Every structure is written in C-alpha cells, then in structure tokens.
C-alpha cells in the first residue's frame, strides 16, 4: 500500500477513517465525500487530501508513526536479496545508496558490516528497523552508539565485538526482542545499566573488557539469561549471588583478578563454578528457624 497514489472511498457508509491512511506518503488523492463520517469534521474534508492526512496523523501515537519506517523506494527488488533477506557488506568502506535502497525494499533480516571502518552507525541501518533481526558490527571503530539503536525493536542478535565502546545509550535497553548481545573486546568498566532491561536476553558476552565489578542483584532480574561470559576482565571478587540468576547454565569467568574460587574449580566448567557459588551464597548460610 505504500505506493498507493489515489484512493476513492466516496459514497459509501463509512463512519470513520483509519488514521494509518495519514502515513501513506505517496497518496495524493483521497476522496471521501458522501460518507456519514463522525470522527472527522466536514470542513477538514472540504480542504482536500493534504488536510485529511494531516488530521489523521494527529490521531496516531509517536510509536505508531515510528513503526511504519521510511517510505519504500520505487525500484525493482533484487531477486537474490529478496530470497535470502541477507546483506553482507564486510570489509566494504563505502556502500552505494542503491544497495541501501535494495535492503529496504527487500526487507532484509540480517546485515553484516564487519571490518568496515565504521566510526558511527549509519542512519541507513536504523531505516531497516521494520525488518532487521540480526546486526553484525564486529571489528569496527565504534566509540559510541547512537540512541537511535533503540528503534530496532525486532533485533534479536547484536554483535559489537572488538570496538572501542566505553558506554552504551539507555535506549539500547529498549530492544525488547534482543536475545544475543556480544560486547567482547571493548572498553567497558561495568556492565551498562541498560543491559538489565533486556528481559529477552539469553546470551551476554562482555569478555575482554575492563570490568572491575559485577552487580548480581541486577543480573538476577534477567530471567532469560542462560549464558554469561565475563572472561578476561579485572573482576576482583566473584559474588556467590551470581548463582541465583534464575536460568543461568553457562558462566565463564577465567582470566580475572579474583583468587576465590581457585583455578582448579574454574577448570571444571560452568556447572561446577555455579554449584560452588551456590554453596557459598547467603541463602545457604541462613539456618532455618526452629518452631
């Protein structure tokens, strides 16, 4: 419907018009005369298409407007991209506008721009928010993330391995569908607060950063978290409360500065480490009351 230019609904029995009609940017002729419209005044109808569309847009919430995404280019979709829904741009330092247009028209679900010399996230990536589910941006030179990243509501996987990130925008916590997040080999000194809002997150990698401490109480709110990789940081103490993360199965913590648990416990694998922590957790130390 995005390419619709003329719509004639005149002389029917319509009592209202869907507000989404106001988002059809190519629609330049909308006829609604002769309908018993109750939700739109006659004076607005008499002013024509532009006035009607403006009125309808006011009935939409900001989120409804945002979800529509940008207008689709009027081009023939690339057959291969349309079939695979994938765009691989690794090691490409520049991307033609035609390629971005094809990505938009084809509704790609996976985009890879690894080793592409990125210092910022291109606006064209945010424009893919209606369809994009996997985004690979490893081995670039990103120092910060745009708050616009929060618009990628369908994103399930985000790979930011080997960049220069010291912090993340609060808006990243709005990625409600995100399941896999790789922040390895960056410059984080804490796990950013926005991550604790990612309730669908299953796998979190923050290895090879500069993290000095963890906050188990916040991690315990992440009920979907199955794998937590914090290897090769500067964590001085491993809190036993990490064992209370509800569904945690894999905990990787080698290469940190803490001395307890000892290396021989870590070498036995995640299940042994989690069991050791659980045995040391405060809940184990509280003796039951006698009646």
VOVO-265149 format. One record per atom (N, C-alpha, C, O, CB): residue in one letter; x, y, z. Coordinates in steps of 0.02 Angstrom, whole numbers, plus 32768, in hexadecimal, padded with zeros to 4 digits. Glycine has a CB too. Layout:
AXYZ ...
***
This chain:
X80297FC48000 X800080008000 X802B803F8000 X801180767FF2 X7FD28000803C X806B8038800F X809680738014 X809C80997FD2 X80AD80D47FD3 X80D9805E802B X808D80797F99 X8093809A7F58 X805080B67F40 X804D80D37F0A X80AF80697F25 X801B80AE7F67 X7FD980C47F54 X7FD781107F4A X7FED81367F75 X7FA580AF7F88 X7FBE81267F10 X7FBC816D7F00 X7F7681897F02 X7F6C81C47F12 X7FDA817A7EBC X7F4481607EF2 X7EFF81797EEF X7ED081477F11 X7ED3810B7F04 X7EE881857EA6 X7EA581617F3C X7E7581367F5F X7E3181597F60 X7E2A818F7F7C X7E8D81267FA8 X7E0081397F42 X7DBD81567F3E X7D8D812C7F69 X7D7C80F47F58 X7DA481587EF4 X7D7881497FA1 X7D4A81287FD0 X7D07814C7FD3 X7CE081408001 X7D6981248016 X7CFA81767FA4 X7CBE81A07FA5 X7C7E81767F9E X7C7D81417F80 X7CC081D47F6E X7C4781937FBC X7C0481767FB6 X7C00812F7FD1 X7BE581027FB0 X7BED81787F6E X7C1B8125800C X7C1480E5802F X7BF180F18072 X7BCE8123807A X7C5980C28039 X7BFB80C580A0 X7BDA80CD80E2 X7C0D80D0811A X7C0380B48150 X7BA8809280EE X7C4580F1810C X7C7C80F5813D X7C6D81298173 X7C5A81628164 X7CBE8106811A X7C74811481B2 X7C6B814481E9 X7CAE815F8202 X7CAF81918226 X7C4681228223 X7CE4813E81F0 X7D2781588203 X7D5A814181D1 X7D4D811681A7 X7D3A8140824A X7D96815D81D6 X7DCE814B81AB X7E08813281D6 X7E15814E820A X7DE58187817F X7E2A80FD81C0 X7E6580E581E7 X7E9C811981E7 X7EB0813281B2 X7E7F80A381CA X7EB7812B8221 X7EEC815E8225 X7F29814E81FC X7F4E817A81E6 X7F008169826D X7F35810C81F0 X7F7180F781CB X7F7181118183 X7FA681138163 X7F7680AC81CA X7F388126816A X7F3681448127 X7F6181828124 X7F7B819480EE X7EEE81558113 X7F6981A3815C X7F9281E0815E X7FDC81D28154 X80038201814A X7F888202819F X7FF181938158 X803781818150 X804A816D8109 X8084816180FA X80488149817F X8019816B80DD X802681588097 X804281948072 X801C81BE8058 X7FE6813D8073 X808481998070 X80A481D58055 X809781E1800B X8097821A7FF4 X80EE81D28061 X808C81AB7FE6 X808181B37F9E X803881C17F8D X802881D17F54 X809781747F7A X800D81BD7FBE X7FC681C97FB2 X7FB982147FA9 X7FC0823B7FD8 X7F9B81AD7FEC X7FA782277F6C X7F9C826E7F5E X7F54827D7F4A X7F4382B67F3A X7FCA82857F28 X7F29824A7F4A X7EE382557F3B X7EB882267F66 X7EB881E97F5B X7ED5824A7EF0 X7E9482427F95 X7E6A821B7FC2 X7E2382387FC0 X7E1882717FD7 X7E868219800B X7DF482127FA5 X7DAF822A7F9F X7D8382067FD1 X7D7E81C87FD0 X7D95821F7F56 X7D61822C7FFD X7D37820D8031 X7CF2822E8035 X7CCC82218064 X7D5A82128075 X7CE182578004 X7CA182788004 X7C6882458001 X7C6F820F7FE5 X7C9B82A97FC9 X7C2F8258801F X7BF4822D801B X7BF481F6804F X7BCD81C68048 X7BEF820F7FD8 X7C1D81FB8083 X7C1E81CA80BA X7C0681EC80FA X7C1482278105 X7C6581AB80C3 X7BE481C78126 X7BCD81E38166 X7C0581E5819A X7BFF81C681CF X7B9181BB8181 X7C3B8207818B X7C75820981B7 X7C65822D81F8 X7C4A826481F8 X7CB1822A8195 X7C76820C8230 X7C6882298272 X7CA782428295 X7CA4826C82C1 X7C4681F6829D X7CE182288281 X7D1F823782A5 X7D49826D8282 X7D7F827E829A X7D4981F982AC X7D318287824C X7D5682BB8228 X7D2582F0820F X7CF382E181EE X7D7E829C81EC X7D33832E821F X7D048364820F X7D00837081C3 X7D308365819E X7D1A83A48233 X7CC6838881AE X7CB983958167 X7CE883CA814B X7CFC83C78111 X7C7183AA815D X7CF983FB8175 X7D258431815D X7D6A8416814C X7D8B8430811F X7D2B84688191 X7D8183E38170 X7DC283C48162 X7DBE839E8120 X7DEB83A280F6 X7DD98395819B X7D8783798117 X7D7E835380D9 X7D7D8382809D X7D9983738068 X7D3C832A80DB X7D5D83BC80A6 X7D5783EB806E X7D9A84098059 X7DA084228021 X7D2784238080 X7DCC84078086 X7E0E84238076 X7E3883F4804C X7E6B84098030 X7E33843380B7 X7E2483B58046 X7E4783888019 X7E778357803B X7E7A83528078 X7E6D83B07FE8 X7E9C83348010 X7EC682FB8026 X7EFA830E805A X7F0082EC808C X7EE882DD7FEB X7F1E8344804F X7F548357807D X7F39836380C3 X7F55834B80F4 X7F7983958064 X7F02838780C7 X7EE583968109 X7ECB8357812B X7ED3834F8167 X7EAC83C98101 X7EAC832B8105 X7E9382EC8121 X7ECC82C2813D X7EC882A88174 X7E6B82C480EC X7F0282BC8116 X7F3B8293812D X7F5B82B2816A X7F6F828D8198 X7F6E828D80F4 X7F6182F2816D X7F7F831381A7 X7F54830681E5 X7F6E82F9821B X7F86835F819C X7F12830A81DD X7EE482FE8214 X7EEB82B5822D X7EEC82A98269 X7E9B830D81FF X7EEE828681FE X7EF3823F8211 X7F3482308234 X7F3582088263 X7EED821381D3 X7F6B824F821F X7FAC8244823F X7FAB825A8289 X7FCD823C82B3 X7FE48269821A X7F84828E8297 X7F8082A682DD X7F5F8273830A X7F6682768347 X7F5A82E882DF X7F3A824582ED X7F1882118315 X7F4681D78327 X7F3481AC834F X7EDD81F782EE X7F8281D5830A X7FB2819F8317 X7FE181B2834F X7FF281EC8358 X7FDA818F82D7 X7FF7817F8376 X8029818A83A9 X806E818E8388 X807681768350 X8028815283DF X80A081AD83A9 X80E381B1838B X80FF816C837A X812281648348 X811281D483BB X80F0813983A4 X810B80F68396 X80EB80D88358 X810D80B58332 X80FF80C983D2 X80AA80E6834D X808980CC8311 X80A680EC82D2 X80AD80CA829F X803E80D98315 X80B6812C82D6 X80D5814E829D X811A8131828F X812C81268256 X80DA819A82AA X8140812482C5 X8184810B82BF X818780C682A1 X81B380B78279 X81A7810C8302 X8157809A82B4 X81578055829F X814E804E8253 X8160801A8237 X8121802F82C3 X8133807F8234 X8127807A81EC X8167807A81C4 X816A805F818C X80FB80B381D5 X819C809781E0 X81DB809981BD X81DA80CB8183 X81A680EA8177 X81ED805581A3 X821180D2815F X821581018128 X81EE80E980EB X81DB80AF80E6 X825E810E8115 X81E2811780BD X81C08107807F X81EC80DA8054 X822880E6804D X81AD81478058 X81CE80A58038 X81F48077800E X820480967FCA X81D880B47FAB X81CD80368004 X824280907FB3 X825380A97F70 X822D80837F3A X821D80487F41 X82A080A27F64 X821E80A67F04 X81F980887ECD X822A80677E9C X823780817E66 X81CE80BD7EA8 X8245802D7EB0 X827680097E87 X82637FBF7E85 X823D7FA77EAF X82BE80127EA3 X827F7F9C7E54 X82747F547E4F X82A17F307E80 X82DE7F397E7E X82817F3B7E06 X82867F067EAD X82AF7EE47EDF X82E27EB57EC0 X82D57E947E8D X82827EBD7F0E X831E7EB37EDE X83517E847EC9 X833A7E3D7ED9 X83277E2E7F11 X83957E937EEC X833B7E117EA7 X831F7DCE7EAE X83417DA67EE5 X83207D867F0D X83237DA97E6C X83847DA77EE6 X83A97D807F18 X839E7D9B7F5E X83937D747F8D X83F37D807F07 X83A17DDD7F66 X83987DFA7FA8 X83517DEF7FC2 X83467DE47FFD X83A87E467FA7 X83227DF17F94 X82DC7DE57FA6 X82D27D9F7FC0 X82A87D927FEB X82AF7DF37F6B X82F97D717FA4 X82F37D2A7FB7 X83177D1B7FF9 X82FC7CF98024 X830E7CFE7F80 X83547D358001 X837C7D24803C X836D7D518077 X83757D3D80B1 X83C57D29802B X83567D8F806A X834B7DC1809E X838B7DD280C4 X83897DE480FF X83157DA980CF X83C47DCB80A3 X84067DD580C3 X842F7E068099 X842D7E03805B X842C7D9180CC X84537E3280BB X84817E608099 X84C57E5D80BB X84CB7E7080F6 X84657EA98097 X84F87E468097 X853C7E4180B1 X85667E7A8095 X85717E7F8059 X855B7DFB809F X857E7EA580C2 X85A77EDE80AE X85E97EE080D4 X86067F1680DD X85807F2080B9 X86027EA780E9 X86417EA4810E X867A7EC080E4 X86807EB380A8 X86507E5B8122 X86A47EE88105 X86E07F0580E7 X86D27F3780AF X86FE7F478088 X870C7ECE80CD X86957F4F80AC X86847F82807A X86837FC6809D X865C7FD280CB X86407F748058 X86B07FF28087 X86B7803280A8 X868480658091 X867A809980B2 X86FC804D809C X866380588059 X862D80848042 X85F680598023 X860380258005 X864780B9800E X85B88070802C X857E804A8014 X855480777FE8 X853F80AC7FFF X8554802E8050 X854880647FAA X851F808D7F7D X84D780957F97 X84BC80687FB8 X851D806F7F36 X84B980CE7F89 X847580DA7F9E X844580A67F82 X841380957FA1 X845F811E7F89 X8454808D7F45 X8429805B7F26 X8426801B7F4F X83F27FF97F52 X8441804B7EDF X845E800A7F70 X84607FCE7F99 X84327FD57FD6 X840E7FA77FE8 X84A87FBE7FAF X843580107FF5 X8408801D802F X83BF801B8019 X83948002803E X841980608050 X83B180367FDE X836C80367FC5 X83537FEE7FBC X831A7FDE7FCC X8367805C7F83 X837E7FC37FA1 X836C7F7D7F98 X83607F5B7FDB X83317F337FE2 X83A27F587F70 X838A7F6A800C X83827F4C804E X833E7F5E806C X831E7F36808D X83BA7F63807D X83297F9C8060 X82EA7FB5807A X82AF7F948057 X82807F7D8077 X82E680008073 X82B37F928015 X827D7F757FED X82767F2A7FF9 X823E7F107FFC X82897F827FA3 X82AE7F088000 X82AD7EBF8009 X829E7EAA8051 X82927E6F805E X82F07EA17FF4 X829E7EDA807F X828F7ECA80C5 X82C07E9880E3 X82AB7E6580FF X82497EAE80CA X83017EA780DE X83337E7880F7 X832C7E6D8142 X83177E9A8167 X837A7E9280E6 X833E7E308158 X833B7E20819F X83817E1B81BE X83887E1D81FB X83167DDD81AA X83B47E168193 X83F97E1181AD X84277E408186 X84277E3F8148 X84137DC881A9 X844E7E6881AB X847F7E95818C X84C27E8C81AE X84C67E8D81EC X84677EE08190 X84F67E838187 X85397E7C81A2 X85667EB28184 X856E7EB68147 X85567E358193 X85837EDB81B0 X85B37F0E819C X85F17F0A81C9 X86027F3A81EA X85937F56819F X86117ED181CA X864C7EC681F3 X868A7EDE81CE X868F7ED88191 X86527E7C8207 X86BA7EF881F5 X86F87F1181D7 X86EB7F4481A0 X870A7F42816B X87227ED781BA X86BC7F7081AC X86A87FA18179 X86BD7FE8818A X86A78017816A X865E7F9F816F X86E77FF181BD X8701803381CE X86CD806381EA X86D6809F81E6 X871F80518193 X869780498206 X866280748220 X867880988260 X86948079828D X8622804C822E X866B80D98263 X867680FF82A0 X8633811282C0 X8630812282FB X869F813E8292 X85FE81118298 X85BA811C82B1 X858D80EA828D X85A080CE8259 X85A2816682A5 X855280DF82A8 X852280B28288 X84FC80DA8253 X84DD810C8263 X84F1809382BC X84FF80C48214 X84DE80E981DE X849380EF81E9 X847280C18202 X84EB80C8819C X8477812881D8 X842F813381DE X840880FF81B6 X83D080ED81C8 X841D817A81C6 X842680E8817F X840380B88155 X83F480768179 X83C480548169 X842D80A98116 X841E806681AC X8410802981D3 X83D0803381FC X83A7800581FF X844C80198201 X83C9806D821A X838D807A8242 X834F80798216 X83198066822C X839380BF8265 X8356808D81D6 X831E808C81A8 X83048046819A X82CD803D8180 X833180AC8167 X832C801381AC X83187FCD81A0 X82F17FB081DB X82E87F7381DF X83557FA28192 X82DA7FDB8208 X82BD7FC48247 X827E7F9A8241 X826E7F73826E X82AC7FFF8271 X825B7FA08208 X821E7F7A81FF X822B7F2F81F9 X82017F06820A X81F87F9281C2 X82667F1C81DF X82737ED581D1 X82B27EB981F3 X82B57E7D81FE X827A7ECC8188 X82E37EE38204 X83257ECA8218 X83237EA4825A X83087EBC828C X83567F04821E X83407E66825A X83427E3C8295 X83897E2C82AC X83937E1E82E7 X831D7DFC8287 X83B97E2D827F X83FF7E1E8292 X842D7E538275 X84297E65823A X84137DD78277 X84587E6E82A1 X84857EA4828D X84CC7E9482A4 X84D97E8F82E0 X846E7EE882A9 X84F97E8B8274 X853F7E7A8282 X856B7EB78274 X85747ECB823B X85567E3C8257 X85877ED482AA X85B27F0F82A3 X85F57F0482C5 X86137F3482DE X858F7F4C82C1 X860E7EC782C6 X864D7EB782E7 X86887ED782C2 X86867EE28286 X86567E6C82EB X86BD7EE582E9 X86FD7EFC82CE X86F77F3C82A6 X87107F41826E X871B7EC682A3 X86D57F6D82C3 X86D37FB082A7 X86F67FDF82D8 X871D7FC98302 X868A7FC78298 X86E8801E82D3 X8707805082FE X86D2807B8320 X86D880B98322 X8739807B82D6 X869E805A833A X8667807D835B X867B809183A1 X868D806783CA X86288050835C X867980D383AF X868780ED83F2 X864780F98419 X864980FB8457 X86AF812D83EC X8610810183F6 X85D0810A8418 X859880F083EB X85A080EA83AF X85C58154842A X855F80E2840C X852580CA83E7 X84F1810283E4 X84E781268415 X8507808B8409 X84D1810883AB X849C813983A5 X845F812483CD X844E80E883CE X848A8143835C X843D815383EE X83FE81428412 X83CA812583E2 X839B810483F8 X83E281808435 X83D1813383A1 X83A281198370 X83A180CD836D X837380B08352 X83B38134832B X83D480AD838A X83D78064838B X8399804683AC X8385800E839C X8416804B83AF X837A806C83D9 X833F805483FB X8302804B83CE X82D0802E83E3 X832E80828431 X830680648391 X82CF805E8361 X82CD80198340 X829B80078321 X82D48094832C X83037FF38347 X83067FB18325 X82E27F7D8350 X83017F4F836A X834F7F9C8319 X82A07F848357 X82787F5C8385 X82777F128375 X826A7EE983A1 X82337F768387 X82847EFF8336 X82817EB98323 X82C57E968328 X82CB7E5B8319 X82667EB282DC X82F87EBB833C X833B7EA0833E X83407E688372 X832D7E7083AC X836E7ED7834E X835A7E2E835C X83637DF58389 X83AD7DE88398 X83BD7DCC83CC X83447DB6836A X83D97DFD836B X84207DF28374 X84467E318363 X843B7E50832F X84397DB7834A X84747E468391 X849D7E818385 X84E57E708397 X84F47E6183D1 X84837EBE83AF X85117E748366 X85577E638370 X85827EA2836A X85897EBF8334 X856F7E2E833C X859E7EB883A3 X85C87EF383A6 X860F7EE183BD X86327F0B83D8 X85A97F2883D5 X86237EA483B1 X86657E8C83C4 X869C7EB783A6 X86997ECD836D X866E7E4383AD X86D07EC483CF X870D7EE583B7 X86FF7F2B839B X870E7F3A8361 X872E7EBB8383 X86E37F5683C6 X86DC7F9D83B7 X86FD7FC483EF X87287FA98412 X86917FB183AE X86EB800283F8 X870A802C842C X86D5804B845A X86DC8085846F X87348063840C X86A28025846A X866A803F8491 X867B804184DB X8691801084F8 X862C80148485 X8670807C84F9 X867980848542 X863680868566 X8633807B85A3 X86A080C48550 X860180948542 X85BE8097855F X858B808B8528 X859B808984ED X85B280DC8581 X854D8081853E X85168075850F X84DD80A58520 X84D480B7855A X84FF802B8512 X84B680B984ED X847D80E684FB X844580C0851E X843B80848514 X8464810584B9 X842080E48546 X83E780C6856A X83B680A6853A X83958075854B X83C480FA8595 X83B080C284FD X837F80AA84CC X838D806384B5 X83608042849B X837F80D88491 X83CA804A84BE X83D8800684AB X83AD7FD584D4 X839D7F9E84BE X84237FF584B4 X839B7FEB8510 X83717FC1853B X832A7FBA8521 X83027F95853E X836F7FDE857F X83187FDD84EB X82D67FD984CD X82D17FA28498 X829C7F9A8479 X82C3801C84AF X83077F7D848E X83067F47845C X82E57F0A847A X83067EDB8491 X834F7F368443 X82A37F0A847A X827C7EDA84A0 X82827E928486 X82737E6384AA X82347EEE849E X82977E8A8447 X829D7E47842A X82E47E2B842C X82F07DF28418 X82847E4883E2 X83147E538444 X835A7E3F8440 X83697E02846B X835A7E0084A7 X83877E798456 X83887DCF844B X83997D90846D X83E47D868475 X83FA7D6884A5 X837B7D568448 X840B7DA08445 X84537D968446 X84767DD9843F X846A7DFF8410 X84697D66840D X84A37DE8846F X84C87E27846E X85117E18847B X85247DFE84B0 X84AC7E5984A3 X853C7E2A844B X85847E1F8451 X85A77E638457 X85A97E898427 X859F7DF78415 X85C27E708492 X85E77EAE849F X86307E9F84B0 X86527EC984CE X85C77ED584D9 X86477E65849D X868C7E5284AB X86BF7E81848A X86B17E9E8456 X86997E0C8494 X86F97E8784A9 X87307EAF848F X871D7EF88483 X87287F14844D X874A7E91844E X87007F1784B6 X86F27F5E84B6 X87167F7D84F2 X87477F618509 X86A67F6D84B7 X86FE7FB6850A X87207FD98541 X86F07FE8857B X86F6801C859B X873F80198528 X86C17FBB8586 X86917FC385BC X86B17FB585FF X86D77F858606 X86547F9685B1 X86A37FDF8632 X86BC7FD18675 X86857FB786A4 X86937FA286DC X86DC800F8693 X86477FBA868C X860E7F9B86AF X85DE7F80867A X85E37F92863F X85EA7FCF86DE X85B17F55868F X857B7F418663 X85497F7A8662 X852C7F898697 X855A7EFD8679 X853C7F9A8629 X85107FD48627 X84C97FC58640 X84AF7F8F8634 X850C7FEF85DF X84AC7FF58663 X846A7FEA8681 X84357FD8864E X84067FB3865D X8454802886A6 X843A7FF28611 X84077FE585DE X84007F9A85CF X83CB7F8485BB X8416800A859E X84357F7485DA X84337F2D85CA X84027F0885F8 X83E37ED785E3 X84797F0E85D2 X83FB7F208635 X83CD7EFE8664 X83847F05864F X83597EE2866B X83D77F1A86AA X83767F308620 X83317F388608 X83217F0885CE X82E87F0685B7 X83267F7F85F1 X83537EE285B8 X83497EB5857F X832E7E728598 X83547E4285A1 X838C7EAA8559 X82ED7E6F85A3 X82CF7E3585C4 X82CD7DF78598 X82C37DC085B2 X82897E4685D9 X82D87DFD8557 X82D97DC3852B X83207DA88521 X832A7D758500 X82BA7DD484E8 X83527DCB853E X83987DBA8530 X83AA7D75854D X83A07D678588 X83C77DEF854E X83C47D4A8520 X83D97D078533 X84257D02853B X843E7CE18569 X83C17CD38500 X844A7D22850F X84927D1D850E X84B27D628510 X84A57D8D84E6 X84AA7CF784CF X84DC7D6D8543 X84FF7DAD854B X854A7DA0854F X85617D7C857B X84E67DD2858B X856F7DBE8521 X85B87DB88520 X85D67DFC852D X85CC7E2C8507 X85D17D9C84DC X85FC7E018564 X86207E3F8574 X86697E2E8584 X868A7E5185AB X85FF7E6385B1 X86827DFA8566 X86C87DE58571 X86F97E188554 X86E87E3E8527 X86D47D9F8553 X87367E17856F X876C7E428555 X875A7E8C8556 X87657EB08525 X877E7E2D850F X873D7EA2858E X87327EE8859A X875C7EFD85D6 X87917EE085E3 X86E67EF785A7 X87457F3085FA X876A7F488635 X873C7F498672 X87447F73869F X87877F8E8628 X870E7F1A8674 X86DC7F1886AA X86FD7F0586EC X87227ED486F0 X86A37EE58698 X86EF7F2C8720 X870E7F208762 X86DE7F028794 X86F37EE587C6 X872A7F62877D X869D7F098788 X866C7EEE87B7 X862C7EDB8792 X861E7EF4875C X865E7F2187EF X86067EAF87B2 X85C57E9C8797 X85907EA887CC X859E7EAA8808 X85C57E518781 X85537EB187B5 X851B7EBF87E2 X84E87E8687DD X84BB7E8887B3 X84FA7F0387D0 X84F07E538807 X84C57E188801 X847B7E25880A X84527E0487EB X84DB7DE58833 X84697E558834 X84227E648840 X84007E7987FF X83C77E6787F2 X841A7E9A8876 X84247EA087D6 X84087EB68796 X84057E7C8764 X83D57E75873F X84307EF0877A X84397E538764 X843B7E1A8737 X84057DE78747 X83EC7DC4871B X84807DF88739 X83F17DE38787 X83BE7DB4879B X83797DC4877E X834D7D9A877C X83B97DB187E6 X83707E028767 X83307E158749 X832A7DFD8701 X82F57E0186E2 X83277E61874B X83627DE386E5 X83627DCE869F X83507D84869B X837C7D588698 X83A87DDB867E X83107D76869B X82F87D3186A1 X83057D078663 X83027CCA8666 X82AF7D3286AF X83137D27862A X83217D0185ED X836B7CF185E3 X837D7CCA85B7 X83077D2785B0 X83957D0F860D X83DE7D088603 X83F47CC0860F X83E97CA48645 X84047D378631 X84147CA285DC X842C7C5D85DF X84787C5B85E0 X84957C318602 X84117C3585A4 X84987C8985BC X84E17C8985B6 X84FC7CCF85C5 X84E67D0185A9 X84F77C73856F X852D7CD185F3 X854E7D118606 X85997D068601 X85B67CE08628 X85397D28864E X85B97D2985D2 X86017D2385C6 X86237D6385DD X861B7D9785BD X86107D14857B X86497D5E8614 X866D7D98862F X86B87D8A8633 X86DA7DA6865D X86527DAA8674 X86D17D5E8608 X87187D4C860A X87457D8785FA X87337DB585D6 X87257D1385DA X87827D858617 X87B77DB58608 X87A27DFE8614 X87A77E2885E8 X87CC7DAD85C0 X878B7E0A8651 X877D7E4D8669 X87A87E5986A7 X87DB7E3886B0 X87317E588679 X87947E8986D1 X87BA7E98870E X878D7E91874B X87917EB9877A X87D87EDF870B X87627E5F874B X87337E558781 X87587E3A87BE X87777E0587BC X86FA7E23876C X87567E6087F5 X877C7E4E8831 X87587E208860 X87777E00888B X878F7E8C8856 X87167E1B8859 X86EF7DEF8884 X86B67DD1885C X86937DF58838 X86D47E1588C3 X86AC7D908863 X86767D6E8841 X863E7D628873 X86437D35889D X868E7D2B8820 X86087D89886F X85D27D8488A1 X85AE7D40889D X859A7D2C8866 X85A07DBD8898 X85A67D1E88D5 X85807CDF88D5 X85397CE788BB X851C7CB788A1 X857E7CC2891B X851D7D2388C2 X84D87D2F88AC X84CE7D278861 X84957D258849 X84C37D7488C1 X85057D24883B X84FE7D1787F3 X84DC7CD487E6 X84BC7CCA87B2 X85437D1887D1 X84E37CA68815 X84C37C64880E X84777C688812 X84557C378802 X84DD7C358844 X845D7CA18826 X84157CA9882E X83F37CC687F0 X83B77CD287F0 X84067CD58869 X841A7CD287BB X83FC7CE6877B X83D17CAB8764 X83EC7C74875A X84337CF98745 X83907CB5875C X83607C7D8758 X83717C448727 X836E7C0A873B X831F7C978745 X83837C5486EA X838D7C2086B8 X83D47C1B869E X83E07C008668 X835E7C2B867E X84037C3586C4 X84497C3586AE X84657BEE86AA X84607BC786DA X84757C5F86DD X84817BDD8670 X849E7B9B8665 X84E97B9F8656 X850F7B728667 X847A7B76862C X84FE7BD58636 X85447BDD8624 X855F7C1D8643 X85447C548636 X854D7BDE85D7 X85937C17866B X85B47C51868B X85FF7C4B867E X86207C1F8699 X85A47C5486D8 X861A7C798655 X86617C778643 X86837CB38664 X86737CED8656 X86697C7985F5 X86B47CA48690 X86D27CDA86B7 X871E7CD486BD X873C7CF786E6 X86B47CDA86FC X873E7CA98697 X87877CA2869A X87A97CE38684 X878B7D0B865F X879E7C67866E X87E67CEE869B X880C7D278685 X87FC7D6786A9 X88097D9D868E X88027D31863E X87E07D6386E6 X87D37D9E870F X88037DA18749 X882F7D76874F X878A7D9E8728 X87FD7DD38775 X882D7DDC87AA X88197DBC87ED X88427DBA881B X88387E2687B5 X87DC7DA287F2 X87C87D828831 X87EF7D41883C X88047D20880D X877B7D738831 X87F87D30887C X881D7CF4888F X87EF7CBB88A3 X88037C8188A2 X884D7D0488C9 X87B27CCC88B5 X87827C9988CB X87437CA188A1 X87287CD8889C X87737CA08918 X872B7C6A8883 X87447C268887 X87877C1C8862 X87997C438836 X87117BF6886B X87AB7BE88876 X87ED7BDB885A X87E77BC28811 X87B27BAF87F9 X88127BA78884 X88207BC487F0 X88237BB187A9 X880B7B6A879D X87EE7B5C8769 X886A7BBA878F X88187B3D87CD X88047AF787C3 X87B77AF087C1 X879D7AC4879F X88217ACA87F9 X87947B1B87E6 X874B7B1A87E4 X87337B3587A0 X87067B188782 X872D7B44881E X87517B6C878A X873E7B89874A X874A7B588710 X87237B5786E0 X87657BC9873D X877E7B318716 X87907B0286E0 X875D7ACA86D8 X875C7AA886A4 X87D57AE586ED X87347ABF870A X87037A898707 X86C57A9B86DF X869B7A7086D1 X86EE7A75874D X86BF7ADA86CC X86877AEE86A2 X86517B1486C7 X86527B1A8704 X86697AB28683 X86227B2D86A0 X85EE7B5A86BA X85C47B3B86F1 X85B67B5B8724 X85C27B708682 X85AF7AFD86E8 X85837ADE8719 X85A47ADA875D X85837AE38790 X856D7A988702 X85E67ACB875E X860A7AC7879D X86127B0C87BD X860D7B1487F9 X864E7AA78793 X861F7B3E8793 X86277B8387AD X85E67B9B87CB X85E57BB88801 X863E7BB38775 X85AF7B9087A7 X856D7BA687C0 X855B7B828801 X85417BA0882F X85377B9A878C X856A7B418803 X855C7B1A8840 X85877B33887A X856E7B3888B3 X856A7ACF8834 X85C67B44886D X85F27B5F88A2 X85D77BA188BC X85D57BAC88F9 X863A7B688887 X85C27BCD888F X85A77C0E88A3 X85667C0588CA X855A7C2788FC X859B7C3A8866 X853D7BD688B3 X84FD7BCB88D6 X85087BB3891D X84E37BC5894A X84D27B9988AF X853B7B8B8927 X854B7B728969 X85637BAA8997 X855E7BA589D4 X85807B3B8965 X857E7BDF8978 X85987C1889A0 X85667C5289A4 X85747C8389C6 X85D97C318981 X852D7C4C8983 X84FE7C838981 X84DD7C8D89C5 X84D87C5E89EC X84C87C77894C X84C87CCA89D5 X84AA7CD98A16 X84707CAC8A28 X84657C9C8A62 X84947D218A18 X84497C9889F6 X840F7C6D8A04 X84237C2B8A23 X83FD7C0D8A49 X83E77C6189C5 X84607C148A13 X84797BD68A30 X84927BDF8A77 X84967BB08A9E X84B07BB98A04 X84A47C1E8A87 X84C17C2B8AC8 X848D7C398AFE X849C7C398B39 X84F07C648AC4 X844E7C458AE8 X84197C548B18 X83FC7C138B33 X83E17BEB8B0D X83E27C7E8AF8 X84017C0A8B73 X83E87BCD8B92 X839C7BD18B9A X83827C068BAD X840B7BC18BD6 X83787B9B8B8D X832F7B9E8B94 X831B7BA68BDE X833B7B8C8C0B X83107B5E8B78 X82E57BCC8BE8 X82CD7BD68C2D X82AA7B988C46 X82897B738C21 X829D7C128C2F X82B27B8D8C87 X82907B558CA7 X824E7B6D8CC4 X82497BA48CE0 X82BC7B348CDE X821B7B448CBD X81DA7B568CDA X81DA7B4C8D26 X81A87B588D47 X81A17B2C8CBA 
***
